Amino acid sequence: MELYGRVRRAVLVEGRSQRAVALEFGVSRDSVRKMLRYSVPPGYQRQQPVKRPRLGPWLGVIDAILEDDRQRPAKQRHTAKRILDRLREEHGFKGGYTIVKDYVRTATLRGREMFIPLTHAPGEAQVDFGEAVVVIAGVERRAHYLVMDLPHSDDCFVAAFPAETTEAFLEGHVRAFAYFGGVPTRILYDNTKIAVAKILGGTERQRTRAFSELQSHYLFADKFGRPAKGNDKGKVEGLVGYARRNFMVPIARFASWEAFNEHLEQQCRKRQARRLRGHTETIGERFERDRAALLPLPIGPYDACEKVAARVNSLALVRYRGNDYSVPTRHGHLQVLVRGYVHEVTIACASEVIARHPRSYEREAVIFDPLHYLALLEQKTRALEQAAPLAGWQLPECFGTLRRLLDARLKKHGGREYVQVLRLLETFSLEEVTRAIGDALELGTIGFDAVRHLLLCRIERRPPRLDLQNYPHLPLAEVRTTQASDYMALLEGAAA
């Protein structure tokens, strides 16, 4: 560019001839004439389309291959090398690799999809799930986090769960609506099986029961993107990556899922102070327009769970998502309703909740509550030693001591008496029963009735009054009438 300006100045300002200037600067007179014609270099301008005489007859074949590739998996599409091989094998092509490669690159770029910039009305949202590795309670887990984005203001909410399940999808919405303080007027989704039972064609969808219940409770409108078209909800797609890079790097380490979600919510609130490129207001300032457009939250809470009908089997177990959960044995073989929450599973029979368990995300696990089997064990005491629900049940040491003494004193009846003591845990707390057993061991009153009596006395704050006639297995005290000879024996012993 410096040479270009010096040549133009020498001719147009200094008045020197083009021939002299060409000799001085070592360029041709044609170049000098071109420099005088344009104030800046115009660059190379092709006057006619590129001619490919050797490749020309085969352009239709190449275009057909590339068009067919659009319907194929990305990893099984033709490379330029593979197209060249097919041209040679199937059509007798004699040309080289370079001309094929150049044309394939140009045709591929020309076939890429173009997009139109969109505007977003206040109050609308987009939802998607992402994945990231985290460490919860010292165990490395794969977190599935739901992101809800308000594209008008770019405000977002992120919540993480152990799995991308129906209950996580529902719970994520409940938390997001509470965070925003309202419900978006319309939410855009991909075609997740959690929300879409069947794609009917075009924009028509058959929604799942769980999603329909959520929508009926909060009254938002929905919209679903085109299958395999992530750009339909590009805003939230970008935020999924943003949340992973900024909220979970380095790898997040927390004591519980709740602590992790508190951290994510704090990060979302901090982000509200950012001013994004192209905007004069912060995210929080622009969110006020979103807030004004949101629907009000319903008065009543939403039960964010998956509901599944099931039947109790002969082992008093109910299967839910590949795992078995116990219920009291009196409900065996009955129909029940399982409610699966993110961190809990509840089981109801009729209108009564009969069991609550921590949610398991393992496969083929069996989750027992030992209390559910005690009533049956009282009748089948021979199964006490091998009862799986009691295996691994961590009880205070005094329970084991009581069990050994009962077996020693009552022989075969000791097991039933011990189960009766355990059944006190159905009504009273472990701490209360433990103290009662300690009192019984200290007094030497080894039996269910004594433990129950001491337990009730401690709760009612009254002194215990044990009647030993109720314990025929205890050794009875024998008291004789004192004779004069007994006193003489004592005196003789004293004299000696």
Long-range contacts (C-beta under 8 A, 24 or more apart in sequence): 1-40, 1-41, 3-27, 4-35, 4-40, 4-41, 7-32, 7-35, 7-36, 8-35, 8-36, 8-39, 11-36, 12-36, 52-99, 52-103, 54-94, 54-95, 54-99, 55-95, 55-99, 55-100, 55-103, 58-87, 58-91, 58-93, 59-103, 61-87, 61-91, 62-87, 62-100, 62-103, 62-104, 62-107, 63-107, 66-104, 66-107, 66-108, 66-111, 70-111, 80-104, 80-105, 113-231, 115-231, 120-151, 120-152, 120-235, 121-152, 121-293, 122-152, 122-153, 122-289, 122-290, 122-292, 122-293, 123-150, 123-152, 123-184, 123-185, 123-186, 123-290, 123-292, 123-293, 123-294, 123-295, 124-150, 124-151, 124-152, 124-184, 124-185, 124-186, 124-187, 124-188, 125-149, 125-150, 125-151, 125-184, 125-186, 125-187, 125-188, 126-151, 126-187, 126-188, 126-189, 126-233, 126-235, 126-236, 127-172, 127-173, 127-187, 127-188, 127-189, 127-236, 128-189, 128-190, 128-233, 128-236, 128-237, 128-240, 129-164, 129-192, 129-240, 130-240, 130-241, 130-243, 130-244, 132-160, 132-244, 132-248, 132-252, 133-251, 134-160, 134-248, 134-251, 134-252, 134-253, 134-254, 134-260, 135-251, 135-252, 135-253, 135-254, 136-254, 136-255, 136-256, 136-257, 136-260, 137-255, 137-256, 143-248, 143-252, 143-260, 144-168, 145-243, 145-264, 146-172, 146-173, 146-176, 147-236, 147-239, 147-240, 147-243, 148-172, 148-173, 148-176, 148-180, 148-184, 148-187, 148-236, 149-235, 149-236, 149-239, 150-180, 150-184, 150-287, 150-290, 151-235, 151-236, 152-286, 152-289, 152-290, 153-283, 153-286, 153-287, 153-289, 153-290, 154-235, 154-276, 154-283, 154-286, 155-180, 155-268, 155-271, 155-272, 155-283, 155-284, 155-286, 155-287, 155-290, 156-236, 156-239, 156-243, 156-268, 156-271, 157-265, 157-268, 158-243, 158-247, 158-264, 158-265, 158-267, 158-268, 159-261, 159-264, 159-265, 160-257, 160-260, 160-261, 160-264, 161-257, 161-342, 162-257, 162-342, 162-359, 162-361, 163-361, 164-194, 165-194, 165-306, 165-321, 165-340, 165-342, 166-194, 166-208, 166-210, 166-306, 166-340, 167-304, 167-305, 167-306, 167-340, 167-341, 167-342, 168-342, 169-194, 169-195, 169-210, 169-211, 170-210, 170-214, 170-302, 170-304, 170-305, 170-306, 171-304, 171-341, 171-342, 173-214, 173-218, 173-304, 174-301, 174-302, 174-304, 175-261, 177-218, 177-297, 178-297, 179-265, 179-268, 180-290, 180-291, 180-294, 181-291, 181-294, 181-297, 182-291, 182-294, 182-295, 182-296, 182-297, 183-218, 183-219, 183-220, 183-294, 183-295, 183-296, 183-297, 184-220, 184-294, 184-295, 185-220, 185-221, 185-293, 185-294, 185-295, 186-220, 186-221, 186-222, 186-223, 187-220, 187-221, 187-222, 187-223, 188-222, 188-223, 188-224, 188-225, 188-232, 188-233, 188-236, 189-222, 189-223, 189-224, 189-225, 189-233, 190-224, 190-225, 190-230, 190-232, 190-233, 191-224, 191-225, 191-227, 195-222, 195-224, 196-224, 199-227, 210-306, 210-307, 214-302, 217-298, 217-302, 218-295, 218-297, 218-298, 218-302, 219-295, 219-298, 220-295, 257-342, 257-343, 303-339, 304-341, 304-342, 305-339, 305-340, 305-341, 306-339, 306-340, 307-337, 307-338, 307-339, 307-340, 308-337, 308-338, 308-340, 309-335, 309-336, 309-337, 309-338, 310-335, 310-336, 310-337, 310-338, 310-347, 311-335, 311-336, 312-336, 316-372, 316-373, 316-376, 317-366, 318-347, 318-355, 320-345, 322-363, 322-364, 323-360, 323-362, 323-363, 323-364, 323-365, 323-366, 323-367, 324-365, 324-366, 324-367, 325-355, 325-357, 325-367, 326-355, 326-357, 326-366, 326-367, 326-368, 326-369, 326-372, 326-373, 326-389, 327-354, 327-355, 327-372, 328-354, 328-355, 328-371, 328-372, 328-375, 329-372, 329-373, 329-375, 329-376, 330-375, 370-422, 371-425, 371-426, 374-419, 374-422, 374-423, 374-425, 374-426, 375-423, 377-419, 378-416, 378-419, 378-420, 378-423, 381-415, 381-416, 381-419, 382-415, 384-415, 384-418, 384-419, 395-430, 396-430, 396-434, 396-437, 398-434, 398-437, 398-438, 398-441, 399-434, 399-437, 401-441, 402-437, 402-440, 402-441, 402-446, 402-451, 405-441, 405-446, 406-446, 406-447, 409-446, 409-473, 409-474, 410-473, 417-447, 417-448, 420-448, 421-448, 421-451, 424-451, 424-452, 424-455, 428-455, 428-459, 432-458, 432-459, 439-464, 445-471, 445-474, 446-474, 447-471, 447-473, 447-474
